[in-house]
Amino acid sequence: MDGSMFIGTWWSLVPPLLAIVLALVTKEVYSSLFLGVVVGALLYTGFHPWDAFVAFFDIMKNSMNLNILIFDVLLGMIIVLMSKSGGSAAYGTWAGTKIKSKKSALLATTGLGILIFVDDYFNCLTVGSVMRPVTDRFKVSRAKLAYIIDATAAPVCIIAPISSWAAAVNSYVPDDASITGFQLFLRTIPYNLYALLTLAMVFYIILTGFDFGLMKTHEKNAEKGDLFTSGAEEFEQVKPEEISGKGYVLDLVLPVGVLIISAIGAMIYTGFLGGATDIVTAFSGCDAETSLIFATMVTVLFMLVLYLPRKVVTFKGFMDSFVEGFKLMIPAIAILIFAWSLKGMGDALGIADFVKTLVGTNASASTIVPAIMFMIAVFLSFSTGTSWGTFAILVPIVIAMFPDANQLEMMIIAVSAVLAGAVCGDHISPISDTTVMSSAGAQSNHINHVTTQMQYAAVVAVVCILGYVVAGFVKIWWITLGLSLAILLVVLTFMRKYTKGKSEKADLAD
């Protein structure tokens, strides 16, 4: 059988969809991703066993991002060192004196997530390592922590002009477009409904204490002392006897500060090396991955100087933390490698060509195009586990759909819908690297995070579809955003009253 008959057809969607369905049904992500990659290799080679075996490893090798793996391991080492030094414990104790409630702990986590907007990977792992001692103290479930981390990672990055995400979007805008990539990105921000409404929902949930669906079960378990519900065994923890009693809050705060400053500094520097003339263009053209590795290496060296002279960590303990950091990140690294391989298999099977054929470049500029593009972007990002790949496929298509200058506002709305849909699909996909990083940052069971976040994201997604229908008609951002926000608040308030009434009836029945 010839494998070319499957390339560029709907068969290209089978491997990722199979992996996602298996992960949600079995609640076991490793074998699900593995089987998805295997099926992809068989389709790609026309079910020739040896060729499929060779293709499996070739595509896995070519799909891996070594820079991100190095960054993960080094950041894992930093997290372990913070714990061994006693810095994490000291920060948790200090924060307990300043943060007096669960609501304050969640607001502090959200605030930190919004502040670290330069890169989503960096955001997920840093926020998790800093805030975990605080949220644990106030019995926040790890699934809830993972949701807060994830909801303030990609949604913040996609509306921050100075971020690695802005740089990615810039690069996908054709040179002959009627607007520059950076100008287009700025114009999409008020129309990026999923990002803005997700942040609004996070604040609503925190301020009202409202949880629903599976998240409510996790939060009830956390109140009883079970922060994980399941999956606690996935993570290597630093043994209590290895934690120094000499640690201070600064043992956590200073390394985090060095990490952030060196990451931003390296991004600006690599941007100027690439020919940038100002800070904004430096960020849009920076080498984010190299910058993050540089920042983690600088931070590790800084911790060596900070900890060893004071003997809060021994030299042997310092060097052992490299292996321990690797162990800490093994669950995330394993999922990432399989997820990247699955994406590579999708590329080999021509999933981009299939979507381009499906969408077409000659669609009419009707008022429902933004809503349609949002749903297509959600599906594609969910299936492939990548927002950036979805941008790369759909943004040029949408720009080509609106070639006339008088269609500029509709083009901006449609591109916004693609960006919003890509982030939404990325949020609900078990094979998304950002979702994996959020699970790792919170040290939550990955499937627990996916299933709880999926229900929350679905509420926002439905409101976004309505919002993009409105946007297609009015083409005015403040009406679109204001109406969408009002609909979301009404829906959440109704859900809150309904679930409250239901629980009160259940209590009376008992």
Summary of the structure (lengths in Angstrom):
residues: 510
radius of gyration: 22.9
end to end distance: 62.6
largest distance: 69.7
contacts: 1910
relative contact order: 0.15
helix: 78%
strand: 0%
